[in-house]
Amino acid sequence: MASKIQKTIARQEEKIAEGQFYEAHQQLRVVASRYVKSENWTAAIDVLFGGAQALLKAGQGGSGGDLCVFLIEVYSRAEVGVEGGSKGKLLTLLRAFPPEEPTKKRFIGDMIAWSSKFGEFPAGDPELHHVAGTVYAEACEPYDAERHLALGTNDSPECLAQLEYDWYTEDDSHTAALYAARAIFPYILTGNLRSANKAHLVFTSRLSASNKALGVQEVSGSSSDLRVYPSLPLLNFLGLLLLAIRRGSSDLFRMLTKHYAPHIKDVGTWDDALAQTGEMYFGIKIPRQGNPLFDMMGSMLFGGGGGSPKPSTPKVKAKKVEAPPPPAADLD
């Protein structure tokens, strides 16, 4: 059976090499459908994976993407579990997509949905999220990249912080905290403090290294160090917020939100995130209507609107965040 499948794939690869893309695509679909009908899942998967890979390598994103989506349908019907082999095939195909191929987004969505249903992570497999996020980041699609990197692996915070910093460099210097927050709040709100701290460190380290003239003070304590930027109060607030969470100090949290209230008010979109942070880490209850965590994350951190930077097409510079002069700023 294996040799028969290999011969089938080889014949279609020859057609693809000759430019007969439509014929190869249709034949691969027919063969795979026959295997599906007989519930020969392994054969169907091998045909679809090999065919999709060949078409994508030939630059046929639409036809290759169609077979990729079909492959995930077979995964679901066969109740294939989320493990190294099954994930490896999907990640190989994902990396082979042409950057601007529309089918890629559906493939990623279906891939995450499959991993959520048949894997151990209700929000989807972290490795799949991480690779999807990096693919979107490379394609200059920051909102989609944020969605996935926020639920990714231990490597995701650095990728997300680098993405936000690159985005920030297209904006005014005093807006640094607005971009840093986009890398920090998602991890705070999903209870991933290690990643939140890592994202903060990566962003501020790059900020300091790239702006030698920027005033910065290194404050060392018995348990932690902190960079203080006299000209960037909201960035200082984010660092102190992480410190308050690490210490579990509700008094420090209240003091910080009171002290920085004018700046937070000027941002206009951090209130829900901070209210949720107060409840999650300091026991400060807030009224509940629906699911404020995910509503807030969706609208503030991952959505568009207002003056948030959003490139309209891949490989186009992001629009700047509209913000009043320092120290006030506006996120959305």
C-alpha positions as CSV (number, residue, x, y, z in Angstrom):
1,M,0.0,0.0,0.0
2,A,2.8,2.4,0.9
3,S,4.4,1.9,-2.5
4,K,1.1,2.5,-4.2
5,I,0.6,5.8,-2.4
6,Q,4.2,6.9,-3.2
7,K,3.6,6.1,-6.9
8,T,0.3,8.2,-6.8
9,I,2.1,11.1,-5.2
10,A,5.1,10.8,-7.6
11,R,2.7,10.8,-10.7
12,Q,1.0,14.0,-9.4
13,E,4.4,15.6,-8.7
14,E,5.3,15.0,-12.3
15,K,2.1,16.8,-13.4
16,I,2.9,19.6,-11.1
17,A,6.4,19.9,-12.5
18,E,4.9,20.1,-16.0
19,G,2.6,22.9,-14.9
20,Q,-0.6,20.8,-14.8
21,F,-1.6,22.1,-11.5
22,Y,-5.4,21.8,-11.9
23,E,-5.2,18.2,-13.0
24,A,-2.9,17.2,-10.2
25,H,-5.0,19.0,-7.6
26,Q,-8.2,17.3,-8.8
27,Q,-6.7,13.9,-9.0
28,L,-5.2,14.1,-5.6
29,R,-8.6,15.1,-4.2
30,V,-10.3,12.2,-5.9
31,V,-7.7,9.6,-4.6
32,A,-7.8,11.0,-1.1
33,S,-11.6,11.0,-1.1
34,R,-11.6,7.3,-2.1
35,Y,-9.4,6.5,0.9
36,V,-11.6,8.6,3.2
37,K,-14.7,6.7,2.0
38,S,-13.0,3.4,2.9
39,E,-11.8,4.9,6.1
40,N,-8.2,4.3,5.2
41,W,-7.1,7.3,7.1
42,T,-3.4,6.8,7.0
43,A,-3.4,6.6,3.2
44,A,-5.7,9.6,2.9
45,I,-3.4,11.6,5.1
46,D,-0.2,10.6,3.2
47,V,-1.8,11.5,-0.1
48,L,-3.1,14.9,1.0
49,F,0.1,15.8,2.8
50,G,2.4,14.9,-0.1
51,G,0.1,16.5,-2.6
52,A,-0.3,19.7,-0.6
53,Q,3.4,20.0,0.0
54,A,4.2,19.6,-3.7
55,L,1.6,22.2,-4.8
56,L,2.7,24.7,-2.2
57,K,6.3,24.4,-3.2
58,A,5.2,25.1,-6.7
59,G,3.6,28.3,-5.5
60,Q,0.1,27.0,-5.9
61,G,-1.3,28.4,-2.7
62,G,-5.0,28.0,-3.5
63,S,-4.8,24.4,-4.6
64,G,-2.3,23.5,-2.0
65,G,-4.3,25.3,0.7
66,D,-7.4,23.4,-0.3
67,L,-5.6,20.1,0.3
68,C,-4.3,21.4,3.6
69,V,-7.9,22.2,4.8
70,F,-9.0,18.8,3.5
71,L,-6.2,17.2,5.5
72,I,-7.4,18.7,8.8
73,E,-10.9,17.5,7.9
74,V,-9.5,14.0,7.7
75,Y,-7.6,14.5,11.0
76,S,-10.9,15.4,12.6
77,R,-12.9,12.5,11.1
78,A,-10.2,10.1,12.0
79,E,-9.9,11.6,15.5
80,V,-6.2,11.9,15.1
81,G,-4.5,13.0,18.3
82,V,-2.2,16.0,18.7
83,E,1.3,14.6,18.8
84,G,4.7,15.2,17.1
85,G,3.9,13.5,13.8
86,S,0.5,15.0,13.2
87,K,1.6,18.5,14.3
88,G,4.8,18.2,12.2
89,K,2.9,17.7,9.0
90,L,0.7,20.7,9.7
91,L,3.7,22.9,10.6
92,T,5.6,21.8,7.5
93,L,2.7,22.8,5.4
94,L,2.1,26.1,7.2
95,R,5.7,27.2,6.6
96,A,5.3,26.4,2.9
97,F,2.4,28.7,2.3
98,P,3.0,31.7,0.1
99,P,3.0,34.8,2.3
100,E,-0.2,36.4,0.9
101,E,-2.2,33.3,0.3
102,P,-5.8,33.9,1.7
103,T,-6.3,30.1,2.4
104,K,-3.6,30.3,5.0
105,K,-5.8,32.0,7.6
106,R,-8.5,29.3,7.3
107,F,-5.9,26.6,7.5
108,I,-4.5,28.1,10.7
109,G,-8.0,28.5,12.2
110,D,-8.9,24.9,11.4
111,M,-5.5,23.7,12.7
112,I,-6.0,25.4,16.1
113,A,-9.6,24.2,16.3
114,W,-8.5,20.6,15.7
115,S,-5.8,20.8,18.3
116,S,-8.3,22.3,20.8
117,K,-10.7,19.4,20.3
118,F,-8.2,16.5,20.2
119,G,-5.4,17.9,22.3
120,E,-4.9,18.7,26.0
121,F,-5.1,22.5,25.6
122,P,-8.6,24.0,25.4
123,A,-7.3,27.1,23.7
124,G,-5.2,25.2,21.2
125,D,-1.8,23.7,21.1
126,P,0.9,26.2,22.2
127,E,3.4,25.1,19.6
128,L,0.9,25.6,16.8
129,H,0.0,29.0,18.2
130,H,3.7,30.0,18.3
131,V,4.5,29.0,14.8
132,A,1.2,30.6,13.5
133,G,2.1,33.8,15.4
134,T,5.6,33.9,13.9
135,V,4.3,33.3,10.4
136,Y,1.8,36.2,10.8
137,A,4.6,38.4,12.2
138,E,6.8,37.7,9.2
139,A,3.9,38.6,7.0
140,C,3.5,42.0,8.8
141,E,0.1,41.0,10.2
142,P,0.5,42.1,13.8
143,Y,-3.0,41.6,15.1
144,D,-3.2,38.0,14.0
145,A,0.4,37.5,15.3
146,E,-0.7,38.8,18.7
147,R,-3.6,36.5,19.0
148,H,-1.4,33.4,18.6
149,L,1.8,34.5,20.3
150,A,-0.2,35.3,23.5
151,L,-1.1,31.6,23.7
152,G,2.2,30.2,22.5
153,T,5.3,28.7,24.0
154,N,8.1,30.0,26.2
155,D,9.7,31.4,23.1
156,S,6.6,33.5,22.2
157,P,7.1,36.4,24.6
158,E,10.4,37.4,22.9
159,C,8.8,37.2,19.5
160,L,5.8,39.2,20.5
161,A,8.0,41.9,22.3
162,Q,10.2,42.1,19.2
163,L,7.2,42.5,17.0
164,E,5.7,45.3,19.2
165,Y,9.1,47.1,19.3
166,D,9.5,47.0,15.5
167,W,6.0,48.4,15.3
168,Y,6.8,51.1,17.8
169,T,9.8,52.3,15.8
170,E,7.3,53.6,13.2
171,D,5.7,55.8,15.8
172,D,6.6,58.7,18.0
173,S,9.2,58.0,20.8
174,H,6.8,58.8,23.7
175,T,4.4,56.0,22.6
176,A,6.7,53.2,23.8
177,A,4.4,52.0,26.6
178,L,1.4,51.6,24.3
179,Y,3.3,49.0,22.3
180,A,4.9,47.4,25.3
181,A,1.5,46.9,26.9
182,R,0.4,44.9,23.8
183,A,3.1,42.4,24.6
184,I,2.6,42.4,28.4
185,F,-1.1,42.6,29.2
186,P,-2.1,39.4,27.2
187,Y,0.2,37.4,29.4
188,I,-0.9,39.0,32.6
189,L,-4.5,38.3,31.7
190,T,-3.9,34.7,31.0
191,G,-1.9,34.2,34.2
192,N,1.4,33.8,32.5
193,L,3.6,36.0,34.6
194,R,6.9,34.6,33.4
195,S,6.0,35.5,29.9
196,A,4.8,38.9,30.9
197,N,8.1,39.7,32.6
198,K,10.1,38.3,29.7
199,A,8.2,40.5,27.2
200,H,8.8,43.5,29.4
201,L,12.5,42.8,29.7
202,V,12.9,42.2,26.0
203,F,11.1,45.4,25.0
204,T,12.9,47.6,27.5
205,S,16.3,46.1,26.8
206,R,15.9,46.9,23.1
207,L,14.6,50.3,23.9
208,S,17.6,51.2,26.0
209,A,20.1,49.7,23.6
210,S,18.6,51.5,20.6
211,N,18.2,54.9,22.3
212,K,21.5,55.7,24.0
213,A,20.3,59.3,24.6
214,L,17.1,58.2,26.4
215,G,17.4,58.9,30.1
216,V,17.2,55.7,32.1
217,Q,17.9,55.0,35.8
218,E,18.7,51.5,37.0
219,V,17.0,50.8,40.3
220,S,18.2,47.7,42.2
221,G,16.4,46.1,45.0
222,S,16.9,43.0,47.2
223,S,14.7,40.9,45.0
224,S,14.5,42.7,41.6
225,D,15.9,45.3,39.4
226,L,13.9,47.9,37.5
227,R,14.7,50.4,34.7
228,V,13.0,53.8,35.3
229,Y,12.5,56.1,32.3
230,P,11.8,59.7,33.5
231,S,10.3,60.7,30.2
232,L,8.1,57.6,29.9
233,P,5.8,57.3,32.9
234,L,3.5,54.7,31.5
235,L,6.4,52.4,30.8
236,N,7.5,52.8,34.4
237,F,3.9,52.0,35.4
238,L,4.0,48.7,33.5
239,G,7.3,47.7,35.2
240,L,6.0,48.6,38.6
241,L,2.7,46.7,37.9
242,L,4.7,43.6,37.3
243,L,6.6,44.2,40.5
244,A,3.4,44.6,42.4
245,I,2.0,41.3,41.0
246,R,5.2,39.4,41.9
247,R,4.9,40.7,45.5
248,G,1.2,40.1,45.7
249,S,0.8,43.6,47.2
250,S,-2.7,45.0,46.8
251,D,-1.6,48.2,48.6
252,L,1.1,48.7,46.0
253,F,-1.3,48.1,43.2
254,R,-3.8,50.6,44.5
255,M,-1.0,53.2,45.1
256,L,0.3,52.7,41.5
257,T,-3.1,53.0,39.9
258,K,-3.8,56.1,41.9
259,H,-0.5,57.7,41.2
260,Y,-0.6,57.1,37.5
261,A,-4.3,57.7,37.2
262,P,-4.0,60.8,34.9
263,H,-1.8,59.0,32.5
264,I,-4.0,55.9,32.5
265,K,-7.0,58.0,31.9
266,D,-5.4,59.6,28.9
267,V,-4.7,56.1,27.4
268,G,-8.4,55.4,27.8
269,T,-8.4,51.7,27.1
270,W,-6.4,50.1,30.0
271,D,-9.2,50.4,32.6
272,D,-10.7,46.9,31.9
273,A,-7.3,45.3,31.8
274,L,-6.3,46.8,35.2
275,A,-9.7,45.9,36.7
276,Q,-9.2,42.3,35.7
277,T,-5.6,42.4,36.9
278,G,-6.9,43.7,40.3
279,E,-9.3,40.9,40.6
280,M,-7.0,38.1,39.4
281,Y,-4.0,38.9,41.5
282,F,-5.2,41.1,44.4
283,G,-8.7,40.0,45.1
284,I,-10.3,43.3,44.2
285,K,-13.7,42.3,42.9
286,I,-15.3,43.8,39.8
287,P,-18.9,43.4,38.6
288,R,-19.2,40.6,36.1
289,Q,-21.2,40.8,32.9
290,G,-20.5,38.1,30.3
291,N,-16.8,37.2,30.2
292,P,-14.9,40.4,30.7
293,L,-11.5,38.8,30.3
294,F,-12.0,37.6,26.8
295,D,-14.2,40.5,25.8
296,M,-11.6,43.0,27.0
297,M,-8.7,41.1,25.4
298,G,-10.5,40.9,22.1
299,S,-11.4,44.5,21.9
300,M,-8.4,46.2,23.5
301,L,-5.5,44.0,22.7
302,F,-6.4,42.2,19.6
303,G,-8.9,44.3,17.8
304,G,-8.8,47.4,15.7
305,G,-10.4,50.8,16.1
306,G,-9.5,54.2,17.2
307,G,-5.9,55.1,16.6
308,S,-4.4,51.7,17.0
309,P,-1.7,50.9,14.5
310,K,-2.9,48.5,11.8
311,P,-1.3,47.7,8.5
312,S,-3.9,47.4,5.7
313,T,-1.9,44.9,3.7
314,P,1.2,42.7,4.3
315,K,4.6,44.3,4.0
316,V,3.1,47.8,4.4
317,K,4.3,49.9,7.3
318,A,1.8,50.1,10.2
319,K,-0.1,53.3,10.9
320,K,1.0,55.1,13.9
321,V,-0.9,55.2,17.2
322,E,-2.6,58.5,17.6
323,A,-1.5,59.9,20.9
324,P,-1.4,63.3,22.6
325,P,1.9,64.8,23.4
326,P,3.9,63.2,26.3
327,P,3.4,62.1,28.9
328,A,-0.2,61.4,28.0
329,A,-0.9,58.7,25.4
330,D,-3.7,57.0,23.7
331,L,-3.8,53.3,22.8
332,D,-6.9,52.9,20.7
